[in-house]
Amino acid sequence: MKKRLMCTAFAAAMLLTACSEAAGDSSDNKATIQPTTEAAVEEQVDVPELEGYNLLWHDEFSGSELDDSIWNMEARKPGWTNHELQEYTKSTDNIFTRDGNLVLKALKTDKDGKPYYTSGKVNSHNKMDFKYGKVVARAKVPEGQGLWPAIWMMPQDESFYGQWPKCGEIDIMEVLGSDTKTAYGTIHYGAPHAEQQGTVVLDNGSFSSDFHEYSVEWEPGEIRWYIDDQLYLTVNDWFTAEKDEDDKPYPAPFNRDFYVQMNLAVGGDWPKDPDETTDFDKAEFLIDYVRVYQKPEYDLNVKKPEKVFREATEDGNFIYNGDFSEAEDLTDDIDWKFLLFLEGDGAAEIKDNTMIITTKNQGTVDYSVQLVQPQQPMRKGKKYRVTFDAWADEERDMIVCVSAPNAGWVRYLPDTLLTLSTEQTTYTYEFEMKKKDDENGRLEFNMGNKGSTATIYIKNVRLEEIE
């Protein structure tokens, strides 16, 4: 259902101030949000009414220029963060509106005889800060190696709990231009740095071929991520702390005012540099709208959930279906999961108590072709042993590790390169868990970008605690 809501930026700002004040702690542990009021504007815009929510503020980008009562243009020099290549400018060559969309455009020029990149970044800092709500954005991302569009949130006062990652970060959407069939939603927090991430991989089309709607529901004790109204990630366990100090009271750091920002990065640690295939004529990140809603009230009396650690099987194995006796679904989130990223192409099946991984394209990174089993209970001070049998149709390399998806992707068992032969061989690795307890360690077999597409066979996988 749609309701014609007529809002001016001034009315939205007045409402936002009331909401930010109301969202603080109260004696009955409730945060009360005042309802929106209607005001006449020159151009009426249909904005959906969401059941249980009030519209807090929005921008449909229907004007001839960026609304500076909502957004700041952010200028940054190259290399400011993540070793990115672009200079963020306030130029209308990089930030402009067109056909009802905000356009963040990356440009490639020459400077001192070398490629030089500029792009656009906007934020609502100190203009549309808010605490708790539902953020909805409809966008279309560009395709191209090295392009990195994002919609994300940072706290209004980053110093309150300490600089990143202690202050917290909510990534509503990130897509790599080299793999526009995959979108990511992530939360960063800590120290030490921790994160939790969900992904959506499209079966048909891509996030660059059409617009998609990305949203986050941020509440005192839970954050949920959606793409096109489909829930794909729920997080309710996080922390922040100073080094060698106790954690701050939950739900810190996500109990402060945050703001929305959007950018199109070029290069950086994650996407890597552009190459000759990157078409900068089409390097445009299009945002159709941003809408922020809030519930009339939120229950602030929330408690951090207790960690639940997986129990070992009767023979002490934390790997479920480690003998591959069950031909399970390898696409769900239960036990084994087969994953493809960044041009990786292949398939996995369980047959005759053996995991068989065939590769068509090895991809560009080691995890382009990947077999994993998460929820491995890693307890500080304990020692563990990983064993498995493996071989291949011809000699080739593979990497095994135990990683920490929720703790900055550190490695409990370091990335270990092994060369598989054509003979079935037993591999054994031992390690000591030296980090804080983690109920979600992940055993990984990484088979991408190793110079071979030879079929791999794996049997008898175990991860067990040892004295």
GIPE-V440699 format. One record per backbone hydrogen bond with DSSP energy under -0.5 kcal/mol. CO is the residue of the C=O (numbers start at 1). NH is the residue of the N-H. E is the energy in kcal/mol with one decimal. If there is no record, write none. Layout:
co nh e
CO NH E
CO NH E
This chain:
co nh e
1 49 -0.9
3 5 -1.0
3 47 -1.0
4 6 -0.5
5 7 -0.7
6 39 -2.8
8 12 -2.5
9 13 -2.5
10 14 -2.4
11 15 -2.3
12 16 -2.6
13 17 -2.2
14 18 -1.7
15 19 -2.5
16 20 -2.9
17 21 -1.9
18 22 -2.2
19 23 -1.8
21 24 -1.2
22 32 -0.8
26 29 -1.9
29 300 -2.5
29 301 -0.6
30 32 -0.6
31 298 -1.2
45 5 -0.6
45 47 -0.6
47 3 -1.0
48 50 -0.5
50 53 -2.2
52 296 -0.5
54 294 -2.5
57 292 -3.0
59 290 -2.1
66 68 -0.9
67 70 -1.5
67 71 -2.5
72 74 -0.5
72 123 -2.0
73 75 -0.5
76 88 -1.9
77 80 -1.3
81 84 -2.1
82 269 -2.1
84 79 -1.8
86 88 -0.6
87 89 -0.5
87 119 -2.1
88 76 -1.7
91 94 -1.3
91 95 -1.7
94 105 -2.4
96 103 -3.6
98 101 -1.3
101 98 -2.5
102 104 -0.5
102 287 -2.5
103 96 -1.9
103 105 -0.6
104 285 -2.8
107 109 -0.5
107 118 -2.1
109 116 -3.2
111 114 -1.5
114 111 -2.9
116 109 -3.5
117 87 -2.1
118 107 -2.9
119 89 -2.0
120 264 -1.6
121 74 -2.7
122 262 -2.6
123 72 -3.6
124 127 -2.0
124 128 -2.8
130 258 -3.1
133 135 -0.5
133 218 -3.2
134 136 -0.5
134 293 -2.7
135 216 -1.9
136 291 -3.0
137 214 -3.5
138 288 -2.8
138 289 -1.0
139 212 -2.4
140 286 -2.4
144 147 -2.1
146 267 -3.5
147 177 -3.1
148 265 -2.4
149 175 -1.5
150 263 -2.0
151 172 -1.3
151 173 -2.2
152 261 -2.7
153 170 -2.0
154 259 -2.5
156 158 -0.6
157 160 -1.4
158 162 -0.5
163 166 -1.7
165 168 -1.4
168 155 -0.6
169 171 -0.5
169 188 -2.5
170 153 -2.7
170 172 -0.8
171 186 -1.6
173 151 -2.4
174 184 -2.5
175 149 -0.7
176 179 -2.2
177 144 -2.3
179 176 -0.5
179 182 -1.5
180 207 -3.7
181 202 -2.7
183 200 -2.2
184 174 -1.3
185 198 -2.7
186 171 -3.1
187 196 -1.8
188 169 -1.9
189 194 -3.1
194 189 -2.4
196 187 -2.3
198 185 -2.3
200 183 -2.3
200 202 -0.5
206 209 -0.6
206 210 -0.6
207 141 -1.8
212 139 -2.6
212 214 -0.5
213 228 -3.4
214 137 -2.8
215 226 -2.6
216 135 -2.4
216 218 -0.7
217 219 -0.6
217 224 -2.1
218 133 -2.0
219 222 -0.8
222 219 -2.6
223 235 -2.6
224 217 -2.5
225 232 -2.4
225 233 -1.1
226 215 -2.2
227 230 -1.7
229 231 -0.6
230 227 -1.7
233 225 -2.7
235 223 -2.5
236 305 -0.6
239 190 -1.0
240 248 -3.2
242 245 -2.1
249 252 -2.0
251 254 -1.7
253 255 -0.6
257 156 -2.9
258 130 -2.3
259 154 -1.6
260 124 -2.2
261 152 -2.7
262 122 -2.5
263 150 -2.2
265 148 -2.1
266 85 -2.9
266 86 -0.8
268 272 -1.8
275 278 -1.7
278 280 -0.9
279 282 -1.2
280 283 -0.7
282 284 -2.2
283 106 -2.5
284 286 -0.7
285 104 -2.4
286 140 -2.7
286 288 -0.5
287 102 -2.8
289 138 -1.6
290 59 -2.4
291 136 -3.0
292 56 -2.9
292 57 -1.6
293 134 -2.5
294 54 -3.4
296 33 -5.0
298 31 -2.1
298 300 -0.7
300 302 -1.8
307 309 -0.5
313 316 -2.4
316 318 -0.5
317 313 -2.5
318 320 -0.6
319 322 -0.8
321 324 -1.3
322 461 -2.4
324 353 -0.5
326 328 -2.0
328 330 -0.5
330 338 -2.8
333 335 -0.6
335 374 -0.5
337 372 -2.5
339 370 -2.4
341 344 -1.6
342 364 -1.8
343 363 -0.6
345 360 -3.0
345 361 -2.2
347 358 -2.5
349 351 -0.6
349 356 -3.0
351 354 -0.7
354 351 -2.7
354 356 -0.6
355 357 -0.5
355 458 -2.2
356 349 -1.9
356 358 -0.6
357 456 -2.3
358 347 -2.5
361 345 -2.5
362 449 -2.1
365 368 -1.9
366 369 -0.6
366 448 -2.7
368 341 -1.8
369 447 -3.3
369 448 -0.6
370 339 -3.1
371 445 -2.7
372 337 -2.2
373 443 -2.1
375 377 -0.6
376 378 -0.7
376 441 -2.6
377 379 -0.6
378 438 -3.2
379 382 -2.1
382 433 -2.9
383 466 -2.7
384 431 -2.2
385 464 -2.2
386 429 -2.6
387 462 -2.9
388 427 -3.2
389 459 -2.5
390 425 -1.6
391 457 -2.9
396 420 -3.2
398 418 -2.8
399 446 -3.2
400 416 -2.4
401 444 -2.9
402 412 -2.6
402 413 -1.4
403 442 -2.1
404 407 -1.7
404 409 -2.3
407 410 -1.1
410 404 -1.2
410 412 -0.6
412 414 -0.6
413 402 -1.7
415 417 -0.5
416 400 -2.0
418 398 -2.0
418 420 -0.7
420 396 -1.6
421 392 -2.2
425 390 -2.2
427 388 -1.7
429 386 -3.3
431 384 -3.0
432 434 -0.7
433 381 -3.3
438 378 -3.1
438 441 -0.5
440 405 -0.6
441 376 -2.9
442 403 -2.8
443 373 -2.0
444 401 -1.6
445 371 -2.4
445 447 -0.6
446 399 -2.4
453 359 -0.8
455 393 -2.0
456 357 -2.7
457 391 -1.8
458 355 -2.9
459 389 -2.9
462 387 -2.2
463 318 -3.0
464 385 -2.5
466 383 -0.8
